[in-house]
Amino acid sequence: MAPLSSLTPQDPFGIEGPSTAALSDRSVEPITEKAEPQLPVTVTSELTTGESEVTVDDTSRIVAFDISGSLSSTIWGLGMGDRLVGRDQAASFPGIDDVEVVTSGGHAINVESVLALRPTVVLTDGSIGPRDVVEQIADAGVPLVVIPRAASFEGAAQQARDVGAALGLADEGELLAERILSEIEEVSATIDDHLVPAEGERLRMAFLYLRGGSGVYYLFGPGSGADDLVQRLGGVDVGTDQGWREYTPLTDEAIVAADPDLLLVMTKGLESAGGVDGLLSSKPALALTTAGQKRRIVDMADTDVLSFGPRSAGVLDALARAVYAPGEDS
């Protein structure tokens, strides 16, 4: 694809119709071709019983799971992909298809599936549970490291450091963190300098989580990662502006009062609501907003849009194209 800086800037308030953001490159590039962990290492892990010291002395068989797949991509980025034997179903990038999936329904862990893989270390971030069930892995004698959740771009870099430290790759973790932040800053600067209007208002964006078949509709607010995403896209995060919680149930009053110019959604979530037409028909309040009237809904794959990790800059780049220059792919 052509560089982001070569796109023809459009008036973001004049664009109408939906668009889809897609990664131009789904691969995760390792920071090193041959990782050589320095073991053993002892790290702090947060369990339901409190903090505990966990010693990792073998990284030959790694299982990693979280709700967005970011841990697996970070491990891959550290050059440890060949040691990954178990993952969550959200982890999606070239080379990982043959790694066993140990989650079900996207939000639940199957302990038996994990232990059957004979892991030497397990990494998670607490976003998949239940937590007491996950801790049965530790009870079985497997080193279980709970990595702090990374729901931001800065968090993606810190996760690289934390995962690197847990796997005996502190130096590689720092290098990966620096690469993540450098790439994000480069894309962010291009968005601000080239795509966002130099003067005047900025697009008001709201991230909407949809599960139409289950009747689940949430507005994402501060701390969800959507706020950081919108800020980096040069927009105004409606969730922060309106004082929403991290995850707030959608109400007619809230969305009408917020009146976003653009909605960000996950692709499968939008499909579950019947697409753009089905969503606006089932939720008339959305149709009353500026975004609804202009049908300005940008969707991106569920496994990508909030998957803060080594591909963060690529996600930001893809969303910027869909928001500011839809249809201009080359």
C-alpha positions in Angstrom: 0.0 0.0 0.0 1.1 3.6 -0.6 2.5 5.4 2.4 0.0 7.1 4.7 1.6 10.5 3.9 0.8 10.1 0.2 -3.0 9.8 0.6 -5.1 12.7 -0.5 -6.5 14.4 2.7 -10.3 14.7 2.7 -12.7 16.8 4.8 -13.5 14.2 7.5 -16.8 15.8 8.2 -17.8 15.5 4.6 -17.2 11.8 4.2 -20.3 9.6 4.2 -20.9 5.9 4.2 -19.2 3.0 6.1 -15.7 1.7 5.6 -13.5 -1.2 6.7 -10.0 -1.0 8.1 -7.7 -3.9 7.3 -4.1 -4.6 8.1 -1.9 -4.5 5.0 0.5 -6.9 6.7 -0.7 -9.4 9.3 2.7 -10.8 10.1 4.6 -10.2 13.3 8.3 -9.5 12.7 10.5 -11.0 15.4 13.0 -8.6 17.0 15.7 -11.4 16.7 16.1 -14.5 14.6 17.3 -16.7 17.4 16.2 -15.8 21.0 18.5 -17.1 23.7 16.7 -16.7 27.1 18.8 -16.1 30.2 17.3 -18.4 32.8 16.3 -18.8 35.5 14.4 -15.6 36.2 12.1 -14.7 39.0 9.2 -12.3 38.4 6.2 -11.1 40.4 2.8 -12.4 39.5 -0.5 -11.1 40.7 -2.9 -13.9 41.7 -6.3 -13.7 43.6 -4.4 -14.5 46.8 -2.0 -11.6 46.2 1.4 -11.1 44.7 3.7 -14.1 44.5 7.2 -14.7 43.2 7.3 -17.1 40.2 10.5 -18.6 39.0 10.8 -19.6 35.3 13.6 -21.9 34.4 12.3 -23.5 31.2 10.7 -21.7 28.2 10.7 -24.7 25.8 6.9 -25.0 25.9 5.0 -21.8 26.3 1.2 -21.3 26.6 -0.2 -17.8 26.4 -3.7 -16.5 26.4 -5.6 -13.2 26.7 -8.7 -11.8 25.3 -7.0 -9.9 22.4 -4.2 -12.2 21.4 -1.6 -9.6 22.3 0.5 -11.9 24.5 1.0 -14.5 21.7 2.0 -11.8 19.2 4.4 -10.3 21.7 6.0 -13.7 22.3 6.3 -14.1 18.5 7.8 -10.6 18.3 10.5 -11.6 20.9 11.6 -14.4 18.6 10.0 -17.2 20.7 7.2 -18.3 18.3 8.8 -21.7 17.8 8.3 -22.4 21.6 4.6 -21.4 21.7 2.5 -24.5 22.0 -0.8 -23.1 23.2 -2.7 -19.8 22.5 -6.1 -18.1 22.7 -8.4 -18.0 19.7 -7.9 -14.2 19.3 -4.3 -14.7 18.3 -4.3 -14.4 14.5 -1.3 -13.9 12.3 0.8 -15.9 9.8 2.6 -18.9 11.4 0.4 -19.3 14.4 -2.4 -21.5 12.9 -0.7 -24.7 14.0 -0.5 -23.6 17.6 -3.2 -25.3 19.8 -6.1 -23.2 20.9 -6.8 -23.5 24.6 -9.8 -21.1 25.0 -13.5 -21.6 24.3 -16.0 -19.0 23.5 -13.2 -16.4 23.5 -13.5 -15.6 27.2 -13.0 -19.0 29.0 -9.9 -21.1 29.6 -9.9 -24.9 29.4 -7.4 -26.0 32.1 -7.3 -29.6 30.9 -6.4 -28.4 27.4 -3.6 -26.3 28.8 -2.1 -29.1 31.0 -2.4 -31.6 28.2 0.2 -29.5 26.3 2.8 -30.0 29.1 3.7 -26.3 29.3 6.8 -25.2 31.1 5.4 -21.7 31.6 2.0 -20.1 31.1 1.4 -16.4 30.5 -1.9 -14.6 30.8 -3.2 -11.1 31.8 -6.4 -11.9 33.7 -8.7 -11.0 30.8 -9.6 -14.7 30.3 -10.9 -16.7 33.2 -12.4 -17.3 35.6 -9.3 -16.3 37.5 -9.6 -19.0 40.1 -9.9 -21.6 37.4 -6.8 -20.2 35.7 -4.9 -20.5 38.9 -5.5 -24.2 38.9 -2.6 -24.3 36.4 -0.3 -22.9 39.1 -1.8 -25.4 41.6 -0.7 -28.1 39.2 2.9 -27.0 39.5 3.2 -25.0 36.3 4.9 -21.5 36.5 2.0 -19.1 35.9 2.9 -15.5 35.2 0.1 -12.9 35.1 1.3 -10.0 32.9 -0.4 -6.6 33.5 -3.1 -6.0 30.9 -2.1 -3.8 28.0 -5.1 -1.7 26.9 -3.1 1.1 25.4 -0.2 1.8 23.1 2.1 2.6 26.0 0.8 -0.6 27.5 1.8 -2.6 24.4 5.4 -1.4 24.9 5.3 -2.2 28.6 3.9 -5.6 27.9 6.9 -6.3 25.6 9.2 -5.5 28.6 7.1 -7.6 31.0 6.9 -10.6 28.7 10.6 -10.3 27.9 11.5 -10.2 31.6 9.3 -13.3 32.3 11.0 -15.3 29.5 14.5 -14.4 30.3 14.7 -11.9 27.4 14.9 -8.5 29.1 17.1 -6.9 26.5 14.9 -8.2 23.6 11.8 -7.0 25.5 13.3 -3.5 25.7 14.2 -3.5 22.0 10.7 -4.7 21.0 9.1 -2.0 23.3 11.3 0.7 21.6 10.3 -0.5 18.2 6.6 -0.5 19.0 6.7 3.0 20.4 8.8 4.3 17.5 6.5 2.9 14.9 3.4 4.3 16.7 4.9 7.7 17.0 5.8 7.8 13.3 2.2 6.9 12.3 0.7 9.3 14.8 2.8 12.1 13.5 1.7 11.4 9.9 -1.9 11.4 11.0 -1.6 14.7 12.8 0.5 16.4 10.1 -1.2 15.1 7.0 -4.8 13.9 7.7 -6.2 15.8 10.6 -7.5 19.3 9.7 -5.0 21.8 10.9 -7.8 24.1 12.2 -11.3 23.6 13.5 -13.0 20.8 15.2 -11.9 17.2 15.3 -14.0 14.1 14.7 -16.0 12.9 17.7 -15.5 9.1 17.7 -17.2 6.5 19.8 -16.2 2.8 20.1 -19.3 0.6 20.2 -19.1 -3.1 21.2 -21.8 -5.1 19.5 -23.1 -8.7 20.0 -26.5 -8.4 18.2 -27.4 -12.1 18.6 -27.1 -11.8 22.4 -28.5 -8.3 22.6 -25.2 -6.9 24.0 -24.3 -3.3 23.2 -21.6 -1.4 25.1 -20.0 2.0 24.8 -16.3 1.8 25.5 -14.8 4.6 27.7 -11.5 5.5 29.4 -9.3 2.5 30.2 -10.8 0.3 27.5 -8.1 1.1 25.0 -10.6 2.8 22.7 -9.8 6.1 24.2 -6.1 5.8 23.4 -7.0 4.6 19.9 -9.2 7.6 19.2 -6.7 10.1 20.5 -4.0 8.7 18.3 -6.4 8.9 15.4 -6.6 12.6 16.0 -10.2 12.4 17.2 -12.1 13.3 20.3 -13.0 10.2 22.4 -16.7 10.5 23.1 -16.4 8.1 26.0 -13.9 10.3 27.8 -15.8 13.5 26.9 -19.1 12.1 28.3 -17.5 10.6 31.4 -18.5 7.0 30.6 -17.1 4.1 32.5 -14.6 1.7 30.9 -17.6 -0.3 29.6 -21.0 1.3 29.7 -24.2 -0.3 28.5 -25.6 1.5 25.4 -28.7 3.6 26.2 -30.6 5.8 23.8 -30.1 8.9 26.0 -26.3 8.4 26.2 -25.6 8.0 22.5 -28.0 10.8 21.5 -26.4 13.2 24.0 -22.9 12.1 22.8 -23.8 12.6 19.1 -20.6 11.1 17.7 -19.5 11.9 14.1 -18.1 8.4 13.6 -18.6 5.0 15.2 -15.8 2.4 15.5 -16.9 -1.2 15.7 -15.6 -4.8 15.4 -16.4 -6.5 12.1 -18.0 -9.6 13.6 -19.9 -7.5 16.0 -21.3 -5.4 13.2 -22.2 -8.5 11.3 -24.0 -9.9 14.3 -26.2 -6.8 14.4 -27.2 -7.2 10.7 -24.6 -4.9 9.3 -25.0 -1.1 9.1 -28.7 -1.3 8.0 -29.5 -3.8 10.7 -27.8 -1.8 13.4 -29.4 1.5 12.6 -32.8 -0.2 12.2 -32.6 -2.0 15.6 -31.1 1.0 17.4 -33.1 4.1 16.1 -31.2 6.3 18.6 -28.0 5.6 16.7 -29.7 6.6 13.5 -30.4 10.0 15.1 -26.7 10.8 15.6 -24.5 12.5 13.1 -22.6 9.2 12.6 -25.9 7.4 12.0 -27.3 10.0 9.6 -24.1 9.8 7.5 -23.7 6.1 8.1 -20.1 6.8 9.2 -19.3 3.4 10.7 -15.7 2.1 10.5 -15.2 -1.6 11.3 -12.1 -3.6 11.8 -11.5 -7.3 12.6 -12.2 -8.3 16.2 -8.8 -9.8 16.6 -7.0 -6.6 15.4 -8.7 -3.4 16.4 -7.9 -3.5 20.2 -5.0 -6.0 20.0 -2.3 -3.8 21.4 1.0 -5.4 20.6 3.8 -5.5 18.0 1.3 -4.7 15.2 -0.1 -1.6 16.9 1.3 0.8 14.4 -0.3 -1.2 11.6 -3.7 -1.1 13.3 -3.4 2.7 13.6 -2.4 3.1 10.0 -5.3 0.9 8.7 -7.8 2.8 10.8 -6.5 6.2 9.7 -7.0 5.2 6.1 -10.6 4.1 6.7 -11.4 7.2 8.7 -9.8 9.9 6.6 -9.3 8.4 3.1 -11.8 5.5 2.6 -11.4 3.7 -0.7 -7.9 5.2 -1.4 -5.8 2.1 -0.9 -2.9 2.7 -3.2 
